[in-house]
Amino acid sequence: MGVAVHSLCGVTVLAQRANFPATPYLEWPWKVDRNPWVQAFEWIRANTPEDAYFAMNPDAMQLPGEDEHGFRAIAQRSLLAIA
């Protein structure tokens, strides 16, 4: 059973790295994120009014390097989708 569990864990790590190449495998709360998208979203959270609205292409999460990080979850601001 031990070998099967380790193999499954290895496959999971490889799949995660393939799907989200711009994101570190382990994210620590005290470590500064190097992903420029996450840095921008954190800057917005820290430097804009809480009632601010932002407009963004809804397909932005599929752009290279974005790695499916959610604007609303990280920036904690409202988002208007534009086409």
N, CA, C and O atoms as a Maestro MAE file, in Angstrom:
{
 s_m_m2io_version
 :::
 2.0.0
}

f_m_ct {
 s_m_title
 :::
 protein
 m_atom[332] {
  # First column is atom index #
  i_m_mmod_type
  r_m_x_coord
  r_m_y_coord
  r_m_z_coord
  i_m_residue_number
  s_m_chain_name
  s_m_pdb_residue_name
  s_m_pdb_atom_name
  i_m_atomic_number
  :::
  1 25 0.813 -1.191 0.000 1 A "MET " " N  " 7
  2 3 0.000 0.000 0.000 1 A "MET " " CA " 6
  3 2 0.857 1.255 0.000 1 A "MET " " C  " 6
  4 15 0.480 2.243 -0.631 1 A "MET " " O  " 8
  5 25 1.968 1.255 0.668 2 A "GLY " " N  " 7
  6 3 2.826 2.429 0.751 2 A "GLY " " CA " 6
  7 2 3.307 2.897 -0.613 2 A "GLY " " C  " 6
  8 15 3.315 4.094 -0.897 2 A "GLY " " O  " 8
  9 25 3.713 1.943 -1.465 3 A "VAL " " N  " 7
  10 3 4.190 2.303 -2.805 3 A "VAL " " CA " 6
  11 2 3.062 2.900 -3.635 3 A "VAL " " C  " 6
  12 15 3.285 3.854 -4.379 3 A "VAL " " O  " 8
  13 25 1.873 2.363 -3.521 4 A "ALA " " N  " 7
  14 3 0.731 2.878 -4.282 4 A "ALA " " CA " 6
  15 2 0.392 4.299 -3.859 4 A "ALA " " C  " 6
  16 15 0.083 5.138 -4.705 4 A "ALA " " O  " 8
  17 25 0.446 4.577 -2.572 5 A "VAL " " N  " 7
  18 3 0.142 5.920 -2.068 5 A "VAL " " CA " 6
  19 2 1.199 6.904 -2.546 5 A "VAL " " C  " 6
  20 15 0.861 8.004 -2.982 5 A "VAL " " O  " 8
  21 25 2.480 6.528 -2.471 6 A "HIS " " N  " 7
  22 3 3.547 7.404 -2.934 6 A "HIS " " CA " 6
  23 2 3.441 7.655 -4.432 6 A "HIS " " C  " 6
  24 15 3.682 8.771 -4.892 6 A "HIS " " O  " 8
  25 25 3.087 6.636 -5.188 7 A "SER " " N  " 7
  26 3 2.918 6.800 -6.627 7 A "SER " " CA " 6
  27 2 1.773 7.757 -6.938 7 A "SER " " C  " 6
  28 15 1.893 8.612 -7.815 7 A "SER " " O  " 8
  29 25 0.671 7.611 -6.221 8 A "LEU " " N  " 7
  30 3 -0.476 8.494 -6.419 8 A "LEU " " CA " 6
  31 2 -0.111 9.934 -6.074 8 A "LEU " " C  " 6
  32 15 -0.504 10.863 -6.780 8 A "LEU " " O  " 8
  33 25 0.637 10.119 -4.992 9 A "CYS " " N  " 7
  34 3 1.079 11.470 -4.608 9 A "CYS " " CA " 6
  35 2 1.980 12.061 -5.690 9 A "CYS " " C  " 6
  36 15 1.850 13.237 -6.028 9 A "CYS " " O  " 8
  37 25 2.870 11.275 -6.221 10 A "GLY " " N  " 7
  38 3 3.760 11.741 -7.289 10 A "GLY " " CA " 6
  39 2 2.991 12.158 -8.529 10 A "GLY " " C  " 6
  40 15 3.298 13.185 -9.135 10 A "GLY " " O  " 8
  41 25 2.014 11.386 -8.905 11 A "VAL " " N  " 7
  42 3 1.177 11.723 -10.062 11 A "VAL " " CA " 6
  43 2 0.415 13.017 -9.802 11 A "VAL " " C  " 6
  44 15 0.280 13.855 -10.693 11 A "VAL " " O  " 8
  45 25 -0.078 13.175 -8.590 12 A "THR " " N  " 7
  46 3 -0.811 14.392 -8.233 12 A "THR " " CA " 6
  47 2 0.084 15.620 -8.332 12 A "THR " " C  " 6
  48 15 -0.331 16.648 -8.866 12 A "THR " " O  " 8
  49 25 1.301 15.523 -7.825 13 A "VAL " " N  " 7
  50 3 2.241 16.648 -7.894 13 A "VAL " " CA " 6
  51 2 2.554 16.985 -9.346 13 A "VAL " " C  " 6
  52 15 2.550 18.158 -9.719 13 A "VAL " " O  " 8
  53 25 2.822 15.986 -10.161 14 A "LEU " " N  " 7
  54 3 3.131 16.232 -11.576 14 A "LEU " " CA " 6
  55 2 1.952 16.865 -12.312 14 A "LEU " " C  " 6
  56 15 2.143 17.755 -13.141 14 A "LEU " " O  " 8
  57 25 0.746 16.413 -12.015 15 A "ALA " " N  " 7
  58 3 -0.442 16.987 -12.651 15 A "ALA " " CA " 6
  59 2 -0.625 18.446 -12.234 15 A "ALA " " C  " 6
  60 15 -0.963 19.291 -13.062 15 A "ALA " " O  " 8
  61 25 -0.405 18.740 -10.966 16 A "GLN " " N  " 7
  62 3 -0.541 20.114 -10.482 16 A "GLN " " CA " 6
  63 2 0.494 21.014 -11.138 16 A "GLN " " C  " 6
  64 15 0.171 22.134 -11.534 16 A "GLN " " O  " 8
  65 25 1.717 20.552 -11.258 17 A "ARG " " N  " 7
  66 3 2.774 21.356 -11.888 17 A "ARG " " CA " 6
  67 2 2.463 21.583 -13.365 17 A "ARG " " C  " 6
  68 15 2.773 22.649 -13.897 17 A "ARG " " O  " 8
  69 25 1.865 20.617 -14.029 18 A "ALA " " N  " 7
  70 3 1.527 20.770 -15.447 18 A "ALA " " CA " 6
  71 2 0.382 21.759 -15.641 18 A "ALA " " C  " 6
  72 15 0.385 22.528 -16.602 18 A "ALA " " O  " 8
  73 25 -0.591 21.744 -14.741 19 A "ASN " " N  " 7
  74 3 -1.755 22.631 -14.869 19 A "ASN " " CA " 6
  75 2 -1.493 24.054 -14.395 19 A "ASN " " C  " 6
  76 15 -2.093 24.995 -14.916 19 A "ASN " " O  " 8
  77 25 -0.615 24.227 -13.425 20 A "PHE " " N  " 7
  78 3 -0.358 25.549 -12.834 20 A "PHE " " CA " 6
  79 2 1.146 25.809 -12.758 20 A "PHE " " C  " 6
  80 15 1.702 25.855 -11.660 20 A "PHE " " O  " 8
  81 25 1.818 25.981 -13.901 21 A "PRO " " N  " 7
  82 3 3.276 26.100 -13.906 21 A "PRO " " CA " 6
  83 2 3.807 27.393 -13.273 21 A "PRO " " C  " 6
  84 15 4.956 27.416 -12.834 21 A "PRO " " O  " 8
  85 25 3.022 28.451 -13.213 22 A "ALA " " N  " 7
  86 3 3.511 29.730 -12.684 22 A "ALA " " CA " 6
  87 2 3.282 29.874 -11.182 22 A "ALA " " C  " 6
  88 15 3.579 30.923 -10.611 22 A "ALA " " O  " 8
  89 25 2.763 28.846 -10.545 23 A "THR " " N  " 7
  90 3 2.452 28.902 -9.122 23 A "THR " " CA " 6
  91 2 3.312 27.902 -8.368 23 A "THR " " C  " 6
  92 15 3.430 26.750 -8.785 23 A "THR " " O  " 8
  93 25 3.921 28.332 -7.250 24 A "PRO " " N  " 7
  94 3 4.710 27.371 -6.471 24 A "PRO " " CA " 6
  95 2 3.827 26.256 -5.914 24 A "PRO " " C  " 6
  96 15 2.646 26.464 -5.635 24 A "PRO " " O  " 8
  97 25 4.414 25.079 -5.758 25 A "TYR " " N  " 7
  98 3 3.632 23.950 -5.267 25 A "TYR " " CA " 6
  99 2 3.157 24.183 -3.840 25 A "TYR " " C  " 6
  100 15 2.023 23.847 -3.498 25 A "TYR " " O  " 8
  101 25 4.011 24.750 -3.014 26 A "LEU " " N  " 7
  102 3 3.639 25.087 -1.644 26 A "LEU " " CA " 6
  103 2 3.597 26.606 -1.513 26 A "LEU " " C  " 6
  104 15 4.542 27.295 -1.896 26 A "LEU " " O  " 8
  105 25 2.512 27.117 -0.977 27 A "GLU " " N  " 7
  106 3 2.373 28.552 -0.753 27 A "GLU " " CA " 6
  107 2 2.305 28.797 0.751 27 A "GLU " " C  " 6
  108 15 1.400 28.310 1.429 27 A "GLU " " O  " 8
  109 25 3.272 29.558 1.267 28 A "TRP " " N  " 7
  110 3 3.339 29.849 2.697 28 A "TRP " " CA " 6
  111 2 2.795 31.249 2.947 28 A "TRP " " C  " 6
  112 15 3.039 32.148 2.142 28 A "TRP " " O  " 8
  113 25 2.065 31.459 4.037 29 A "PRO " " N  " 7
  114 3 1.453 32.762 4.292 29 A "PRO " " CA " 6
  115 2 2.465 33.888 4.497 29 A "PRO " " C  " 6
  116 15 2.144 35.040 4.206 29 A "PRO " " O  " 8
  117 25 3.654 33.607 4.978 30 A "TRP " " N  " 7
  118 3 4.641 34.652 5.241 30 A "TRP " " CA " 6
  119 2 5.557 34.915 4.050 30 A "TRP " " C  " 6
  120 15 6.383 35.827 4.104 30 A "TRP " " O  " 8
  121 25 5.431 34.150 2.995 31 A "LYS " " N  " 7
  122 3 6.298 34.298 1.830 31 A "LYS " " CA " 6
  123 2 5.612 35.154 0.772 31 A "LYS " " C  " 6
  124 15 4.429 34.969 0.486 31 A "LYS " " O  " 8
  125 25 6.361 36.093 0.189 32 A "VAL " " N  " 7
  126 3 5.827 36.960 -0.857 32 A "VAL " " CA " 6
  127 2 5.615 36.123 -2.123 32 A "VAL " " C  " 6
  128 15 6.497 35.374 -2.543 32 A "VAL " " O  " 8
  129 25 4.448 36.265 -2.709 33 A "ASP " " N  " 7
  130 3 4.134 35.523 -3.923 33 A "ASP " " CA " 6
  131 2 4.876 36.139 -5.103 33 A "ASP " " C  " 6
  132 15 4.913 37.361 -5.241 33 A "ASP " " O  " 8
  133 25 5.463 35.309 -5.949 34 A "ARG " " N  " 7
  134 3 6.199 35.806 -7.111 34 A "ARG " " CA " 6
  135 2 5.348 35.868 -8.369 34 A "ARG " " C  " 6
  136 15 5.808 36.362 -9.399 34 A "ARG " " O  " 8
  137 25 4.129 35.382 -8.306 35 A "ASN " " N  " 7
  138 3 3.248 35.438 -9.470 35 A "ASN " " CA " 6
  139 2 2.794 36.890 -9.654 35 A "ASN " " C  " 6
  140 15 2.183 37.456 -8.747 35 A "ASN " " O  " 8
  141 25 3.081 37.508 -10.816 36 A "PRO " " N  " 7
  142 3 2.726 38.925 -11.007 36 A "PRO " " CA " 6
  143 2 1.223 39.184 -10.952 36 A "PRO " " C  " 6
  144 15 0.806 40.277 -10.569 36 A "PRO " " O  " 8
  145 25 0.412 38.217 -11.322 37 A "TRP " " N  " 7
  146 3 -1.034 38.385 -11.232 37 A "TRP " " CA " 6
  147 2 -1.459 38.484 -9.767 37 A "TRP " " C  " 6
  148 15 -2.238 39.364 -9.402 37 A "TRP " " O  " 8
  149 25 -0.952 37.590 -8.939 38 A "VAL " " N  " 7
  150 3 -1.294 37.605 -7.519 38 A "VAL " " CA " 6
  151 2 -0.770 38.887 -6.874 38 A "VAL " " C  " 6
  152 15 -1.453 39.484 -6.042 38 A "VAL " " O  " 8
  153 25 0.426 39.310 -7.247 39 A "GLN " " N  " 7
  154 3 0.977 40.560 -6.710 39 A "GLN " " CA " 6
  155 2 0.069 41.737 -7.054 39 A "GLN " " C  " 6
  156 15 -0.182 42.597 -6.209 39 A "GLN " " O  " 8
  157 25 -0.419 41.776 -8.285 40 A "ALA " " N  " 7
  158 3 -1.313 42.865 -8.694 40 A "ALA " " CA " 6
  159 2 -2.626 42.820 -7.918 40 A "ALA " " C  " 6
  160 15 -3.118 43.858 -7.473 40 A "ALA " " O  " 8
  161 25 -3.193 41.635 -7.753 41 A "PHE " " N  " 7
  162 3 -4.447 41.505 -7.018 41 A "PHE " " CA " 6
  163 2 -4.254 41.915 -5.546 41 A "PHE " " C  " 6
  164 15 -5.131 42.553 -4.964 41 A "PHE " " O  " 8
  165 25 -3.115 41.551 -4.949 42 A "GLU " " N  " 7
  166 3 -2.846 41.947 -3.567 42 A "GLU " " CA " 6
  167 2 -2.642 43.454 -3.456 42 A "GLU " " C  " 6
  168 15 -3.058 44.064 -2.471 42 A "GLU " " O  " 8
  169 25 -1.997 44.066 -4.469 43 A "TRP " " N  " 7
  170 3 -1.820 45.517 -4.478 43 A "TRP " " CA " 6
  171 2 -3.177 46.205 -4.537 43 A "TRP " " C  " 6
  172 15 -3.410 47.182 -3.826 43 A "TRP " " O  " 8
  173 25 -4.066 45.704 -5.375 44 A "ILE " " N  " 7
  174 3 -5.412 46.273 -5.484 44 A "ILE " " CA " 6
  175 2 -6.121 46.203 -4.136 44 A "ILE " " C  " 6
  176 15 -6.744 47.176 -3.712 44 A "ILE " " O  " 8
  177 25 -6.032 45.064 -3.462 45 A "ARG " " N  " 7
  178 3 -6.677 44.911 -2.157 45 A "ARG " " CA " 6
  179 2 -6.142 45.932 -1.144 45 A "ARG " " C  " 6
  180 15 -6.904 46.475 -0.344 45 A "ARG " " O  " 8
  181 25 -4.835 46.186 -1.183 46 A "ALA " " N  " 7
  182 3 -4.210 47.068 -0.194 46 A "ALA " " CA " 6
  183 2 -4.315 48.551 -0.545 46 A "ALA " " C  " 6
  184 15 -4.193 49.393 0.344 46 A "ALA " " O  " 8
  185 25 -4.540 48.897 -1.824 47 A "ASN " " N  " 7
  186 3 -4.415 50.290 -2.248 47 A "ASN " " CA " 6
  187 2 -5.639 50.889 -2.933 47 A "ASN " " C  " 6
  188 15 -5.550 51.980 -3.497 47 A "ASN " " O  " 8
  189 25 -6.756 50.214 -2.897 48 A "THR " " N  " 7
  190 3 -7.966 50.760 -3.516 48 A "THR " " CA " 6
  191 2 -9.109 50.711 -2.508 48 A "THR " " C  " 6
  192 15 -9.092 49.906 -1.577 48 A "THR " " O  " 8
  193 25 -10.105 51.580 -2.700 49 A "PRO " " N  " 7
  194 3 -11.259 51.565 -1.785 49 A "PRO " " CA " 6
  195 2 -11.997 50.226 -1.839 49 A "PRO " " C  " 6
  196 15 -12.052 49.580 -2.886 49 A "PRO " " O  " 8
  197 25 -12.558 49.821 -0.710 50 A "GLU " " N  " 7
  198 3 -13.269 48.542 -0.641 50 A "GLU " " CA " 6
  199 2 -14.489 48.497 -1.546 50 A "GLU " " C  " 6
  200 15 -14.904 47.414 -1.960 50 A "GLU " " O  " 8
  201 25 -15.076 49.651 -1.864 51 A "ASP " " N  " 7
  202 3 -16.264 49.664 -2.720 51 A "ASP " " CA " 6
  203 2 -15.924 49.898 -4.196 51 A "ASP " " C  " 6
  204 15 -16.813 50.192 -4.995 51 A "ASP " " O  " 8
  205 25 -14.645 49.770 -4.562 52 A "ALA " " N  " 7
  206 3 -14.219 49.967 -5.948 52 A "ALA " " CA " 6
  207 2 -14.699 48.811 -6.832 52 A "ALA " " C  " 6
  208 15 -14.813 47.670 -6.384 52 A "ALA " " O  " 8
  209 25 -14.974 49.137 -8.089 53 A "TYR " " N  " 7
  210 3 -15.336 48.139 -9.094 53 A "TYR " " CA " 6
  211 2 -14.234 48.081 -10.141 53 A "TYR " " C  " 6
  212 15 -13.657 49.109 -10.493 53 A "TYR " " O  " 8
  213 25 -13.943 46.901 -10.634 54 A "PHE " " N  " 7
  214 3 -12.927 46.719 -11.663 54 A "PHE " " CA " 6
  215 2 -13.553 45.985 -12.839 54 A "PHE " " C  " 6
  216 15 -14.414 45.122 -12.666 54 A "PHE " " O  " 8
  217 25 -13.108 46.341 -14.031 55 A "ALA " " N  " 7
  218 3 -13.585 45.680 -15.247 55 A "ALA " " CA " 6
  219 2 -12.452 44.814 -15.788 55 A "ALA " " C  " 6
  220 15 -11.310 45.262 -15.894 55 A "ALA " " O  " 8
  221 25 -12.781 43.566 -16.127 56 A "MET " " N  " 7
  222 3 -11.767 42.641 -16.616 56 A "MET " " CA " 6
  223 2 -12.415 41.650 -17.581 56 A "MET " " C  " 6
  224 15 -13.578 41.277 -17.429 56 A "MET " " O  " 8
  225 25 -11.654 41.247 -18.545 57 A "ASN " " N  " 7
  226 3 -12.107 40.223 -19.473 57 A "ASN " " CA " 6
  227 2 -12.334 38.926 -18.690 57 A "ASN " " C  " 6
  228 15 -11.441 38.495 -17.960 57 A "ASN " " O  " 8
  229 25 -13.495 38.300 -18.822 58 A "PRO " " N  " 7
  230 3 -13.750 37.068 -18.060 58 A "PRO " " CA " 6
  231 2 -12.820 35.915 -18.446 58 A "PRO " " C  " 6
  232 15 -12.711 34.941 -17.702 58 A "PRO " " O  " 8
  233 25 -12.157 36.009 -19.586 59 A "ASP " " N  " 7
  234 3 -11.221 34.964 -20.003 59 A "ASP " " CA " 6
  235 2 -9.811 35.192 -19.466 59 A "ASP " " C  " 6
  236 15 -8.901 34.431 -19.792 59 A "ASP " " O  " 8
  237 25 -9.616 36.220 -18.653 60 A "ALA " " N  " 7
  238 3 -8.280 36.545 -18.139 60 A "ALA " " CA " 6
  239 2 -7.679 35.404 -17.331 60 A "ALA " " C  " 6
  240 15 -6.459 35.247 -17.303 60 A "ALA " " O  " 8
  241 25 -8.509 34.609 -16.677 61 A "MET " " N  " 7
  242 3 -7.983 33.522 -15.849 61 A "MET " " CA " 6
  243 2 -7.307 32.433 -16.675 61 A "MET " " C  " 6
  244 15 -6.573 31.609 -16.129 61 A "MET " " O  " 8
  245 25 -7.545 32.420 -17.983 62 A "GLN " " N  " 7
  246 3 -6.915 31.420 -18.833 62 A "GLN " " CA " 6
  247 2 -5.637 31.949 -19.501 62 A "GLN " " C  " 6
  248 15 -5.007 31.222 -20.270 62 A "GLN " " O  " 8
  249 25 -5.249 33.184 -19.225 63 A "LEU " " N  " 7
  250 3 -4.035 33.744 -19.819 63 A "LEU " " CA " 6
  251 2 -2.803 33.079 -19.216 63 A "LEU " " C  " 6
  252 15 -2.832 32.644 -18.065 63 A "LEU " " O  " 8
  253 25 -1.714 32.998 -19.993 64 A "PRO " " N  " 7
  254 3 -0.491 32.368 -19.477 64 A "PRO " " CA " 6
  255 2 0.006 33.057 -18.201 64 A "PRO " " C  " 6
  256 15 0.053 34.285 -18.123 64 A "PRO " " O  " 8
  257 25 0.368 32.261 -17.223 65 A "GLY " " N  " 7
  258 3 0.911 32.768 -15.976 65 A "GLY " " CA " 6
  259 2 -0.122 33.117 -14.927 65 A "GLY " " C  " 6
  260 15 0.225 33.288 -13.758 65 A "GLY " " O  " 8
  261 25 -1.391 33.227 -15.314 66 A "GLU " " N  " 7
  262 3 -2.431 33.604 -14.345 66 A "GLU " " CA " 6
  263 2 -2.763 32.434 -13.429 66 A "GLU " " C  " 6
  264 15 -3.023 32.628 -12.242 66 A "GLU " " O  " 8
  265 25 -2.756 31.242 -13.965 67 A "ASP " " N  " 7
  266 3 -2.937 30.010 -13.190 67 A "ASP " " CA " 6
  267 2 -4.233 29.958 -12.393 67 A "ASP " " C  " 6
  268 15 -4.261 29.404 -11.294 67 A "ASP " " O  " 8
  269 25 -5.299 30.525 -12.931 68 A "GLU " " N  " 7
  270 3 -6.629 30.416 -12.332 68 A "GLU " " CA " 6
  271 2 -6.751 31.057 -10.949 68 A "GLU " " C  " 6
  272 15 -7.607 30.657 -10.161 68 A "GLU " " O  " 8
  273 25 -5.908 32.046 -10.645 69 A "HIS " " N  " 7
  274 3 -6.061 32.773 -9.381 69 A "HIS " " CA " 6
  275 2 -7.261 33.697 -9.519 69 A "HIS " " C  " 6
  276 15 -7.351 34.447 -10.491 69 A "HIS " " O  " 8
  277 25 -8.160 33.658 -8.589 70 A "GLY " " N  " 7
  278 3 -9.388 34.430 -8.677 70 A "GLY " " CA " 6
  279 2 -9.217 35.869 -8.218 70 A "GLY " " C  " 6
  280 15 -8.796 36.122 -7.089 70 A "GLY " " O  " 8
  281 25 -9.544 36.810 -9.095 71 A "PHE " " N  " 7
  282 3 -9.450 38.225 -8.762 71 A "PHE " " CA " 6
  283 2 -10.280 38.557 -7.534 71 A "PHE " " C  " 6
  284 15 -9.779 39.171 -6.592 71 A "PHE " " O  " 8
  285 25 -11.544 38.156 -7.537 72 A "ARG " " N  " 7
  286 3 -12.439 38.520 -6.435 72 A "ARG " " CA " 6
  287 2 -12.001 37.907 -5.113 72 A "ARG " " C  " 6
  288 15 -12.185 38.519 -4.061 72 A "ARG " " O  " 8
  289 25 -11.429 36.715 -5.147 73 A "ALA " " N  " 7
  290 3 -10.988 36.065 -3.914 73 A "ALA " " CA " 6
  291 2 -9.751 36.738 -3.330 73 A "ALA " " C  " 6
  292 15 -9.654 36.891 -2.112 73 A "ALA " " O  " 8
  293 25 -8.815 37.139 -4.167 74 A "ILE " " N  " 7
  294 3 -7.571 37.725 -3.672 74 A "ILE " " CA " 6
  295 2 -7.708 39.227 -3.454 74 A "ILE " " C  " 6
  296 15 -7.338 39.733 -2.395 74 A "ILE " " O  " 8
  297 25 -8.239 39.954 -4.456 75 A "ALA " " N  " 7
  298 3 -8.351 41.414 -4.349 75 A "ALA " " CA " 6
  299 2 -9.481 41.835 -3.412 75 A "ALA " " C  " 6
  300 15 -9.463 42.941 -2.872 75 A "ALA " " O  " 8
  301 25 -10.450 40.965 -3.223 76 A "GLN " " N  " 7
  302 3 -11.623 41.263 -2.393 76 A "GLN " " CA " 6
  303 2 -12.335 42.527 -2.886 76 A "GLN " " C  " 6
  304 15 -12.767 43.365 -2.094 76 A "GLN " " O  " 8
  305 25 -12.445 42.639 -4.204 77 A "ARG " " N  " 7
  306 3 -13.135 43.762 -4.845 77 A "ARG " " CA " 6
  307 2 -14.126 43.212 -5.858 77 A "ARG " " C  " 6
  308 15 -14.028 42.061 -6.283 77 A "ARG " " O  " 8
  309 25 -15.093 44.063 -6.244 78 A "SER " " N  " 7
  310 3 -16.102 43.653 -7.225 78 A "SER " " CA " 6
  311 2 -15.503 43.669 -8.622 78 A "SER " " C  " 6
  312 15 -14.617 44.467 -8.929 78 A "SER " " O  " 8
  313 25 -16.004 42.776 -9.457 79 A "LEU " " N  " 7
  314 3 -15.490 42.638 -10.803 79 A "LEU " " CA " 6
  315 2 -16.634 42.665 -11.804 79 A "LEU " " C  " 6
  316 15 -17.612 41.931 -11.666 79 A "LEU " " O  " 8
  317 25 -16.500 43.517 -12.809 80 A "LEU " " N  " 7
  318 3 -17.453 43.575 -13.916 80 A "LEU " " CA " 6
  319 2 -16.798 42.890 -15.105 80 A "LEU " " C  " 6
  320 15 -15.678 43.234 -15.482 80 A "LEU " " O  " 8
  321 25 -17.474 41.941 -15.686 81 A "ALA " " N  " 7
  322 3 -16.947 41.232 -16.845 81 A "ALA " " CA " 6
  323 2 -17.208 42.041 -18.104 81 A "ALA " " C  " 6
  324 15 -18.328 42.493 -18.342 81 A "ALA " " O  " 8
  325 25 -16.165 42.221 -18.911 82 A "ILE " " N  " 7
  326 3 -16.321 42.917 -20.203 82 A "ILE " " CA " 6
  327 2 -15.875 41.960 -21.302 82 A "ILE " " C  " 6
  328 15 -15.006 41.112 -21.098 82 A "ILE " " O  " 8
  329 25 -16.475 42.112 -22.442 83 A "ALA " " N  " 7
  330 3 -16.119 41.217 -23.557 83 A "ALA " " CA " 6
  331 2 -15.159 41.885 -24.498 83 A "ALA " " C  " 6
  332 15 -14.750 41.285 -25.492 83 A "ALA " " O  " 8
  :::
 }
 m_bond[331] {
  # First column is bond index #
  i_m_from
  i_m_to
  i_m_order
  :::
  1 1 2 1
  2 2 3 1
  3 3 4 2
  4 3 5 1
  5 5 6 1
  6 6 7 1
  7 7 8 2
  8 7 9 1
  9 9 10 1
  10 10 11 1
  11 11 12 2
  12 11 13 1
  13 13 14 1
  14 14 15 1
  15 15 16 2
  16 15 17 1
  17 17 18 1
  18 18 19 1
  19 19 20 2
  20 19 21 1
  21 21 22 1
  22 22 23 1
  23 23 24 2
  24 23 25 1
  25 25 26 1
  26 26 27 1
  27 27 28 2
  28 27 29 1
  29 29 30 1
  30 30 31 1
  31 31 32 2
  32 31 33 1
  33 33 34 1
  34 34 35 1
  35 35 36 2
  36 35 37 1
  37 37 38 1
  38 38 39 1
  39 39 40 2
  40 39 41 1
  41 41 42 1
  42 42 43 1
  43 43 44 2
  44 43 45 1
  45 45 46 1
  46 46 47 1
  47 47 48 2
  48 47 49 1
  49 49 50 1
  50 50 51 1
  51 51 52 2
  52 51 53 1
  53 53 54 1
  54 54 55 1
  55 55 56 2
  56 55 57 1
  57 57 58 1
  58 58 59 1
  59 59 60 2
  60 59 61 1
  61 61 62 1
  62 62 63 1
  63 63 64 2
  64 63 65 1
  65 65 66 1
  66 66 67 1
  67 67 68 2
  68 67 69 1
  69 69 70 1
  70 70 71 1
  71 71 72 2
  72 71 73 1
  73 73 74 1
  74 74 75 1
  75 75 76 2
  76 75 77 1
  77 77 78 1
  78 78 79 1
  79 79 80 2
  80 79 81 1
  81 81 82 1
  82 82 83 1
  83 83 84 2
  84 83 85 1
  85 85 86 1
  86 86 87 1
  87 87 88 2
  88 87 89 1
  89 89 90 1
  90 90 91 1
  91 91 92 2
  92 91 93 1
  93 93 94 1
  94 94 95 1
  95 95 96 2
  96 95 97 1
  97 97 98 1
  98 98 99 1
  99 99 100 2
  100 99 101 1
  101 101 102 1
  102 102 103 1
  103 103 104 2
  104 103 105 1
  105 105 106 1
  106 106 107 1
  107 107 108 2
  108 107 109 1
  109 109 110 1
  110 110 111 1
  111 111 112 2
  112 111 113 1
  113 113 114 1
  114 114 115 1
  115 115 116 2
  116 115 117 1
  117 117 118 1
  118 118 119 1
  119 119 120 2
  120 119 121 1
  121 121 122 1
  122 122 123 1
  123 123 124 2
  124 123 125 1
  125 125 126 1
  126 126 127 1
  127 127 128 2
  128 127 129 1
  129 129 130 1
  130 130 131 1
  131 131 132 2
  132 131 133 1
  133 133 134 1
  134 134 135 1
  135 135 136 2
  136 135 137 1
  137 137 138 1
  138 138 139 1
  139 139 140 2
  140 139 141 1
  141 141 142 1
  142 142 143 1
  143 143 144 2
  144 143 145 1
  145 145 146 1
  146 146 147 1
  147 147 148 2
  148 147 149 1
  149 149 150 1
  150 150 151 1
  151 151 152 2
  152 151 153 1
  153 153 154 1
  154 154 155 1
  155 155 156 2
  156 155 157 1
  157 157 158 1
  158 158 159 1
  159 159 160 2
  160 159 161 1
  161 161 162 1
  162 162 163 1
  163 163 164 2
  164 163 165 1
  165 165 166 1
  166 166 167 1
  167 167 168 2
  168 167 169 1
  169 169 170 1
  170 170 171 1
  171 171 172 2
  172 171 173 1
  173 173 174 1
  174 174 175 1
  175 175 176 2
  176 175 177 1
  177 177 178 1
  178 178 179 1
  179 179 180 2
  180 179 181 1
  181 181 182 1
  182 182 183 1
  183 183 184 2
  184 183 185 1
  185 185 186 1
  186 186 187 1
  187 187 188 2
  188 187 189 1
  189 189 190 1
  190 190 191 1
  191 191 192 2
  192 191 193 1
  193 193 194 1
  194 194 195 1
  195 195 196 2
  196 195 197 1
  197 197 198 1
  198 198 199 1
  199 199 200 2
  200 199 201 1
  201 201 202 1
  202 202 203 1
  203 203 204 2
  204 203 205 1
  205 205 206 1
  206 206 207 1
  207 207 208 2
  208 207 209 1
  209 209 210 1
  210 210 211 1
  211 211 212 2
  212 211 213 1
  213 213 214 1
  214 214 215 1
  215 215 216 2
  216 215 217 1
  217 217 218 1
  218 218 219 1
  219 219 220 2
  220 219 221 1
  221 221 222 1
  222 222 223 1
  223 223 224 2
  224 223 225 1
  225 225 226 1
  226 226 227 1
  227 227 228 2
  228 227 229 1
  229 229 230 1
  230 230 231 1
  231 231 232 2
  232 231 233 1
  233 233 234 1
  234 234 235 1
  235 235 236 2
  236 235 237 1
  237 237 238 1
  238 238 239 1
  239 239 240 2
  240 239 241 1
  241 241 242 1
  242 242 243 1
  243 243 244 2
  244 243 245 1
  245 245 246 1
  246 246 247 1
  247 247 248 2
  248 247 249 1
  249 249 250 1
  250 250 251 1
  251 251 252 2
  252 251 253 1
  253 253 254 1
  254 254 255 1
  255 255 256 2
  256 255 257 1
  257 257 258 1
  258 258 259 1
  259 259 260 2
  260 259 261 1
  261 261 262 1
  262 262 263 1
  263 263 264 2
  264 263 265 1
  265 265 266 1
  266 266 267 1
  267 267 268 2
  268 267 269 1
  269 269 270 1
  270 270 271 1
  271 271 272 2
  272 271 273 1
  273 273 274 1
  274 274 275 1
  275 275 276 2
  276 275 277 1
  277 277 278 1
  278 278 279 1
  279 279 280 2
  280 279 281 1
  281 281 282 1
  282 282 283 1
  283 283 284 2
  284 283 285 1
  285 285 286 1
  286 286 287 1
  287 287 288 2
  288 287 289 1
  289 289 290 1
  290 290 291 1
  291 291 292 2
  292 291 293 1
  293 293 294 1
  294 294 295 1
  295 295 296 2
  296 295 297 1
  297 297 298 1
  298 298 299 1
  299 299 300 2
  300 299 301 1
  301 301 302 1
  302 302 303 1
  303 303 304 2
  304 303 305 1
  305 305 306 1
  306 306 307 1
  307 307 308 2
  308 307 309 1
  309 309 310 1
  310 310 311 1
  311 311 312 2
  312 311 313 1
  313 313 314 1
  314 314 315 1
  315 315 316 2
  316 315 317 1
  317 317 318 1
  318 318 319 1
  319 319 320 2
  320 319 321 1
  321 321 322 1
  322 322 323 1
  323 323 324 2
  324 323 325 1
  325 325 326 1
  326 326 327 1
  327 327 328 2
  328 327 329 1
  329 329 330 1
  330 330 331 1
  331 331 332 2
  :::
 }
}
